[in-house]
């Protein structure tokens, strides 16, 4: 699992990783460093329950401030508080089981707060739903201004951990300042789509094709200046799509993942314990692992859910199909 070489608050790798991510979101209005350090000071390192409790409490407190500011017609303060509350509710879900009823409740609260803040942006952030295989991919369109002049546009795709609302805090305001419209979208397996049976799939060119269809119909988008940016697991999804679809004029992958199985195993053989799945010994080992690192077990459970896998061994087999031809990608004439 993720770890960081420098520790600012937590010794446990995953806790520290996500804490730094939350503090970093301050750049684009997703958090306040002082609020993050306050919540962190009340969290027991490695304890998911205290993590959920404190970020939830902070989200509720900041949402209350947002509603008070909105009531008093202080639109700037309301916008800032709604956006921060959204990300704090998001933080609480990081160490909450996807099978816990509170997970979907917090997801809905997070989206409601985000949209509350998004409506107060100038121009407002536009929610979009992109038809795909009789369902819809949720997203947002962030415009530079209210005009209809076609502009260069960045399509932002997240990874195996992200919800589409997260993507605004990664790059939304920065792209707008540089004259880019931004289209942010959840692909299958991302956000809450697994609840609808839409799990990760290797043929990223299929859902990305629907996203590009949507982009090509928008008058505000210059289709000759259309770039796609993928982070984390998006470092697989975006280059895979770009190797098939010539409508993508520029591709940024941070970082590129041409083979998901190789990435997850880092050239090593999978842990032989996985072969014991389904046996009494495996269940004993899992219970011991949960006691030693309950947070890591929750993250593993989340990944299985996102891929639609029931077991680790099944997930590892799935990952072997997530790859793209690097030669084909680099041979693209438009790059």
Secondary structure, 3 states (H helix, E strand, C coil): CCCCCCCCCCCCHHHHHHHHHHHHHHHHCCCCHHHHHHHHHCCCCCCHHHHHHHHHHHHHHHHHHHHHHHHCCCHHHHHHHHHHHHHHHHHHHCCCCCCCHHHHHHHHHHHHHHHHHHCCCCCCCEEEEEEECCEEEEEEEECCCCCCCCEEEEEEECCCCCCHHHHHHHHHHHHHHCCCEEEEECCCCCCCHHHHCCCCCCCHHHHHHHHHHHHHHCCCEEEEEEEEEEECCHHHHHHHHHCCCCCCCEEEEECCCCEHHHHHHCCCCCCHHHHHCCCHHHHHHHHHHHHHCHHHHHHHHHHHHHHCCCCHHHHHHHHCCCECCHHHHHCCCCC
